[in-house]
Amino acid sequence: MPIKQVAIYGKGGIGKSTIAAHISAALSTMGYRVMQIGCDPKSDSTNTLRGGRFIPTVLDTLRQRDRVEIEDVVHEGFNGILTIEVGGPEPGVGCAGRGILTAIKMIKEERAFERYKPDLVIYDVLGDVVCGGFAAPIREGIAEQIYTVSSADYMALYAANNLFKGIRKYSKSGGALLGGIIGNSINNPDEEELLIDFARRTRTKIIDFVPRSKRVRICELQGKTVIECAPDSKQAEICRELAKKIIKNEDRNIPSPMKIEELQEWAAERLKKLVHD
């Protein structure tokens, strides 16, 4: 099968790295060869795929050596998953987004995909802002599909709406399009209904809902995903179903983000409905 490249965005702390790692882990157990590229300056995207261990980042390695080979920054994790961490600049110096551009350039020049032959590449990208290097998977059409991870909280939806603005803008010049919304930490029908309405208003779609789970926290404390740590659990099955939907989904849509005034009015309407209910 041809390489499928997707980028998973989300507000900081929303669980995008957790979602990305579980998709990677699930698909690896289904026989897919997966590469996950952590594009968050915290460099912790792939920790649960490597027993909680940090790996040398692209930027740190480049700062330490005159010559860097692709095998210096690709590290094997759970079930053969290939992991890369872009890393960030030294504290107080430079732009974190430039690390993504540097890593993407290196991956191309070193022909990493031809060498490692992944079936799926997941870019795990900070989605609070869509500018500079953080927008590269969208702007340059590197990823075929963009997914946003969101809870039912207003600031998460605000970040998702901003992401949609970036996708719409870059779509005019061949940028990546939207695969859909992944609802995370969704534990009741009210939260589901709110996200469904948000998707309707922005002309997008929900890929799946992932409930908040104590099991995930327990496994993360052991440096593992539930796919590795608790493969027979209900949460592991939920993650496997999400992974199947991601690998099969071919939708590539241009969203219709709300203007800030529209988003605020919509939020006020939703609040009024929740209070009355």
C-alpha positions, 0 to 999 in steps of 0.5 A: 500500500502507498504511504499514508501520512496524517497529522494530528493537531490539538490544543496543548494538554488535550491528549493528542500525543496520547491519541497518536501513540495509541493509534500507532500502537494499535495499527502496529499490532494489526501488521502495519509498519508505523512511524510517529514523528513528534513535533511538539517541543516537549519531545514526549510524543513517543514516550509511551511507545518506548517504555517512558524513555525519551529519545535524542531529538533531531535538533539536539543531535544536530547541535551536537554533531557536524554530520547526522545520519537518519538512523541517528534520530530514528529509534524503534519502539513498541512492536517495531514502531519507528519513532522520531522526536523533532525537539525544540530550540535551546531555552529562550533561543529560536523558534520551536516551529523551525524544528519541524521544518529542519526535521522534514528537510532531513527526512526528505534529504535522507530518504527516510521513507524509502529506507524504512518503508512505513505504511503510515506516518503520524505527525503529532503537532502542537495545535494551539497556534497554526503558524511557521513550522507548526503549519508545515504539515498543512501548508506544504501538503506533507500530510494527506489528512489533518485530524484535530483532537478536541474535548468539549471544552471551549478553549479546545474548540477555539483551538480547533476552529483556528486550525480550520482557518489554517486548513481553509487558507492553505487549501487554496495552494495545495495544502492538506485537508481535514480528515475529521475531529477526534473527540477525546475525554468524552464521557457523557451524551451532552459532551458528544452532542456539543461536539457533533453540533460543533462539527455540523456548524463547521461542516466537518465530521466526528471520526470517533469519541474516546472516553476519559479512562483511568486505565490510560493513566495507569498505563502511562505511568508505566510508560506504555499505551493500553494496547501494550499494557492492557490489550484486553481492556475496553479502552484498548478495543476503543483505540483499535476501532479508532485506528481502523477508522483512521487507516480506512478514512479517505475523506479530505474536506475543507472546513468552514470555521466560524468567525470569533463572534459566531463561535462566541454566540454559538458557545453562549447558545450551548451554555443556555441549553445546558443550563436549561436542560 
